């Protein structure tokens, strides 16, 4: 069973591969750009707030006020750290989703091409070879089914991980808030 590739098919395949690579590269650059902007804004805000917090702490009249201010300033800092980490996680997740969608489209296109090639081969194949063609089609269907199962499982794991990250984040903010309030009451 021979399959012939025309120069047009070869060129189209090469073009599709280059476009896929460019899409992945653009997605990666967009993610890096978003991370750089996030890091720059976070660094700028952190510097400004650190200066303001240091001035506030230095203006404390006694140790009790110092401890109270320190406790009050801790909560917003933790919340901002959590928000930063959540933003980084979202950027990474979105990038992964973009690449996954591209990969899924590539797999679908490959499956379509293979099915078309098999159909063409089956039409020009000698009599009696339909069993071999059916076996190849069955193997491809089984591979696609396995791919779909793995893909669904990976998506479920990602959803569980995201839920766990959210729960841990919320618990951290709550614990720090409770500790800050307790420290403030102790100082008062």
N, C-alpha and C positions, 0 to 999 in steps of 0.2 A: 504494500500500500504506500504509494508515493504522494507526497503533497508538494506542490510547486508554489514557490513564493515569487510573485512578480516584483519587479523593481518598485512599482507604485506601493505595493503592500509593505515592502521593506522600508521605504521612505516614510510612509504613514506611521509605521510602528516606531521608527526612530524619532519622528516628530512628537508623537504621543509621549514617548519616554522623556524627551527633553522638556516638554511642557509639564509633565509630572514632577520632574526634578526642580524646575523653576518654581512650581507651586509650593513644594516643600521648602525650598530656600526662602521664598517670600514669607511663608508662615513663620519660619525660624527667625528671620530678620525682624518681622513685626513683633514677635514675642520678645526678642532681645531689646528692641526699641522701647516696648512697654515696660520691661523690667528696669531698663536704664532710667526712664522717666520716673518710675515709682521710687527707685533708689535715690535719685537726685532730690525729688520732692521730700522724701522721708528724711534724708540727711539735713536738708535745709530746715525743715520743721523741727527736727530733733535739736539742732544747734540753737535755734531761736528759743525753743522751750527750755532747754537746759540753762541758757543764760537767764531767762526770766525766773526759773525755779531757783537757781543759785542766788539771785538777788533777793527773792522772797525769803529763802532760808537764812541768808545773812542779815536780813532785817528783823529776824525774830528777837524778841526782847528777853526771853528766858528759855531754858531747856524745855519746859512744858510746851511752849508755843512752837519751838523748833520741831519737837516730836509730832505735834499735831499737824503742822504744815507738811512735814515729811510724809505722814500717813495720807494726808489729803492729796498730795502730789503723786503718790505711787499709783493710785487707781487709774488716772487718765493715761499714765505712761504704759501700764500693762495693757489697757484697752487698745492703745495705739499700736503696740507691738503685736497684739493679736490681730488687729485689722491689717497690719502690714503682712503678716504671715498668711492671712486669708487671701489677700490680694495676690501674693506670689503663687499660692496654690491655685487660684482661679486662672491666672495667666498660664501656668503649666498645664492645667486641665484643658483649657481651651485649645492650646497648641496641640496637645495629644489628640483631641477630638478632630481637629482639622486634618491632621496627618492620617488618622484612622479612616475618616471619610474618603480621603484620596485613595488610600490603600484599598478600601472596600470597592470603590469605583473601578480601580485597576483590576481587581480580582473579578468583578462582574464582567468587565470588558474582555478579559482573558477567557473566562468561561464561555462567553458568547462566541469569540473567535474559534475556540477549540470545538465548540458544538457545530459551527458552520463548516469548519475543516473536516470534521468527522462525517457530516452529512454529504459533503462533496466527495469524500473518499468512499463512502458507502455506495454512492451512485455509480462510481467508476470502478468499484472493486469487483473482482471475479465472483462468480456465483459460489455460494456457500460461505463467504466471508462475513456474512451478516452476524454470525455468532460472535466473531472476534470484535466486530464493531459494537455490538450490544454489550460485550464484556467491558470494553473500554469506556463506553458511556456509563455503565453501572459503576465502574471504579471512580469515574469523575464525579458522579452523583454522590457516592459515599464520601469522597474527599470534601466536596462542598458541604455536605451535611455535618461532617466533623468540624470543618472551619466555622460554620454557623454556630455550632454548639460551643466551641471554644470562645468565639466572639461574644456570645450571649453571657457566658460565664465570666469573661473578663469585664464586661459592662456591669454585671451584678457586683463583682468584687470592687469595682471603682465606686459604685453607689454606696456600698457598705463602708468603704474607706472614707468617703466624703461625709457620710453620716457620723462616723466615729470622730473625724476631725472636728466637725461642728460641735458635737457633744463635748469633746475634750476642751475645745476653745471656750464654750459657754461655762463649763465647770471651772476653768482656770480664772475667768473673769469674776465669777461669783465668789470663789475662794479669796481672791485678792481683795475684792470689795468688802467681804466680811472681815478680813484681817485688818484692812485699813480703818474700817469703822470701829473695830475693837481697840486698835491702837489710839485712835482719836479719843475714844471714851476714857481710856486709861490715862491719857495725857491731861484730860480735862479734870 
